[in-house]
Amino acid sequence: WFREVIAFRRAHPALAYGPVTTLVLDDVRGLWLAERAWEGDRVLVVVNNGPQAQQLSLPEGTFVDAAGQRASGEIEVAGRSVTLLA
């Protein structure tokens, strides 16, 4: 998992240089969805601070996570997790 995340970060300069724009902040559910963009690279950062898995709507488009799985529309985010999508 660490190797996947490290490779994902190296492949996406937006994670190092892009400004952070909050798209969803739901304190009650413990969800945060943010976007980082830099020179044509776009990455979504999804944080679920709640103990249970939750559904979250993504912005328009199709995204790929660090493991290469495609995601679009609405996703299930595991409890106490961080998901990176590009």
Helices and strands as residue ranges (DSSP letters): H 2-11, H 14-17, E 20-26, E 31-38, E 41-48, E 54-64, E 70-77, E 81-85
